[in-house]
Amino acid sequence: MRHLFGGSTSDYAMERVGNQLLVRPGATGTIWDAASDGTQITDLTDLAGTPISTVTADGDGAVAFFGPDGITHLYMDFGYGRRYAAAAVDLGTILQDHLALKDLPGGWPSLDPGGRVPAGRLPSVLDWQFVTDHGALGDGAADDTTAIKAAITACPVGGVVYFPAGRYKVSATLDLPPGITLLGTHSNLMIGPGMTEADYPCWIEAAVPFTGSSVLQIIGEDDGTHPAINGEQRLFNLMIDGSQITGSVDGLYAKGNVQNVVMRDVCIRRMPNNGIITGQAGGIRPYSWRLHNVMINRCTSNGILLNGNTDLTLDDVQVLGCQAQGIVLTNCTNAQLAGCRVEWCGSHGYRITGAWGDWQGSGGMQMTGCSTDRNGQHGVFVDATGNTPILITGLMTRRDGRNGGTGGGGFAGLAVVGATVPVTVNGVTCYPGVDDGGGSTNSPQYGVRLSGASTVLLDDAYLHAASGGLFDDGTNTTVRLGSSITTVRGATTVAARTARPRSAGELGVYVPDGWGKFWRAKRDAAGTGKARIIAVGDSVTKGYYCSDLVSKSYVGILRTALQSAYGDGGSGLYSVNRTPAIIGAKPEAIAAWQANQSIATTTGTWTDTVLWYGPGISSIYATAAATATFTVRGSTIKIYTLAGVNTPNAGYTYAIDGAAAVAVADPGLSSASVRTQTITGLSAGTHTVVISYNGSAGARLQLIGVAGERDTGVIVDNAGRSGAQTSHYFVSGTGNTLWHGGTSQPADLVIYALGLNDANQNVTLDAWAANVYSTLNTIKGTGTGATDLLLVMQHRGNFAGTIYSQYGARMRGIAEEYGAALVNLWPMGQNNYAYWQGLGYWGDQATPGAAGSSDSVHPSDAGHAYIASKLLPLLMT
């Protein structure tokens, strides 16, 4: 229908001239759909119906025409620099006709006093059943059960049962048929501070007395009442409340063949039993459910208890304050949890349990971006059996293991206990804490706990817990830990972080949580300072029978790797243990080591003093002209001698890199003392140091060794001595331990590897342990005890007696007592000499470095490399 334009007092062709508007009879204008730009309209007619594309003013300047069909607003342009709006003459009539259609078909609906469109005026094609149209009042007083059931019965498949805002009391279970949607206006997730339940009256409330075992139920079973296959229900914007009833009533119960149920924006709260629970009928269980933005709040038993729900999706599902467990999944294969959260539940937060993967189409499950907080036991507890993989990524746990406020109990943020399913965890954090008000005990006890599990792979973890970040009790079959695991133990304020991989599944390795923090701090700062390791041991530590005592011994391999990664702190201690006078090896070995300069060169006569003083607990003496030549590396050189014993003592001279000799006089002491001559200001490279006897004939020059150091970097001192026993290193007079991590030479890490010679000499277990205790007490008693200990039990080969195994068992307890790490090579070598022999790990005295068959205890190059490979990961990470 075309509408008439023009004919009013404002519909004239006019031009503005100065302050006047002048009418322009006969002017021609164009018609547009916008005040500027836009599109010209040419679908016009004159008053007689003749088509025109422009309009022409009559003799008085007036304009009149018909516009296009349905158009009531246009703009006229007569070429005078602006456009004028024009409205259809019958616009008022059109509005009056529309208002007359109130509440009539094709018209507009009026609202009820509550501001809502009455249900009867909605188009019936929507298939909506308003519960209020069936008699429900939603006033919190009347029993609306019959009305709601009537609306459900009247709703066709694909239809909607709609709950306007209100509080709908029900006194019996609502049984849901296939394919219907229950839709509310709003779902209250929880009542927060400052809010009251009266502020948001929008829920289905179970009333007393209540008949039935659940507020809602969906049954897929041919029992004469229900279909054999049920499903496709939708629950949107609903809250189910059980706060007024007691007994064993669940929020939603489903069993049998119930497929493809979707819940979105749903809250089930304060049920006297479970929030959601599923079961089987005829061996068939519900499957392929989707829950989005669902809250289960303060139920008396479990929050969500699903059994056999395969192809399950839980997305942004939160369980809060349930008295038992939060989310329990039993054999829910092919399931995925994303962004879910469980907090303040009395037992476990999440539990993955039962026998999984019991049919060929079964898969595992994945848990992504989920979190826990302040659950009573484990935050996430996996004890499922089967062979389907469980994948956990991006898990955040906090304050779990509350345990009634007492903490402890062995509870963890994540616990894998007795599970045979393979569990892969990539990205998990744990942070401890107490109750919101500051009360109770800090928990959880552990960040991750592993016990009796079949296969666990763990990486990218930050685990801070009360007793330890990561606890493995050694009963697991396979545990693989990645290189990005950091642990912290103690209160939330503790920031002493331990970042390292762990070989928790490997025999012979024990690393307590928190170990290595002193060493790592110095190691990581070695670019601007020094980090020192001292290796205390016997001939194996010294390097027998590798090809090069400097570079091929396990201590030398550690030195090379650490200095390459963190900075070269110099050659460290070059003890007289590496001189022909004291080396105690076969001539072939001495010749080989002299050829590669890994032992010192001497002239004249030097003799072992058999005194256990100073760094390396060794010294040699000369009573007449003699020299000893050492090759060291560093900008500072230290020369160690022993004075005040076996007097009279002689002085000496030293010459560095062929420079003029410098004399050092005997101090004339009357009691034993280790003397240190320090030379600084040298280049940081390699230096040759020649020590020469300088005294009266018969006087003793007692030489201990030479050390080279730089101002920064890692220093590794090898203090190993052939034939050394534990008794040789504990404190006596001026000596021993004071120079191996004690006050005379503090260390950031001491490697302690003694026991073979004790066992060979049948030293009793208690005597051996007492010696070890004495040494470790001195080391840890230095300063504030800021020295880490790495205890090493060598492979006993055919050398040591069976008492050596008792040493190893006792050493584990010593490690725990002193917070030390322990590497026991005896069980690693299968407690068998022939096993290592087959691997080429035993050496040959006649051909150092080569694999042999005659040596009873000393490793080859390959054996030393193997030992280093077991120690280096602990030092590098």
Salt bridges, closest charged atoms under 4 A:
GLU15 OE1 - ARG24 NH2 2.84
ASP43 OD1 - ARG2 NH2 2.62
ASP77 OD2 - ARG83 NE 3.73
ASP90 OD2 - HIS3 ND1 2.82
ASP103 OD1 - ARG121 NE 3.33
ASP112 OD2 - ARG116 NE 3.86
ASP175 OD2 - HIS226 NE2 2.38
GLU197 OE2 - ARG269 NH2 3.30
GLU197 OE2 - ARG270 NH1 3.53
GLU205 OE1 - ARG167 NE 2.91
GLU205 OE2 - LYS169 NZ 4.00
GLU221 OE1 - LYS255 NZ 3.27
ASP223 OD2 - HIS226 ND1 2.94
GLU232 OE1 - ARG234 NH2 2.88
ASP241 OD1 - ARG269 NE 2.49
ASP315 OD2 - HIS292 ND1 3.15
GLU343 OE2 - ARG341 NE 3.06
ASP373 OD2 - ARG341 NH2 3.58
ASP373 OD1 - ARG399 NE 2.84
ASP383 OD2 - ARG351 NH2 2.62
ASP435 OD1 - ARG374 NH2 2.85
ASP435 OD2 - ARG402 NH2 2.81
ASP436 OD1 - ARG399 NH1 2.71
GLU506 OE2 - LYS870 NZ 2.47
ASP513 OD1 - ARG500 NH2 3.73
ASP513 OD1 - ARG502 NH1 3.16
ASP524 OD1 - ARG523 NE 2.86
ASP568 OD2 - ARG633 NE 2.91
ASP568 OD2 - ARG710 NH1 3.19
ASP608 OD2 - ARG721 NH2 2.80
ASP657 OD2 - HIS687 ND1 2.65
GLU709 OE1 - LYS530 NZ 3.15
GLU709 OE2 - ARG532 NH2 2.87
GLU709 OE1 - LYS638 NZ 3.97
ASP717 OD2 - ARG532 NH1 2.79
ASP748 OD1 - LYS522 NZ 3.25
ASP766 OD1 - ARG810 NH2 3.22
GLU816 OE2 - ARG812 NE 3.10
ASP855 OD2 - HIS858 ND1 3.19
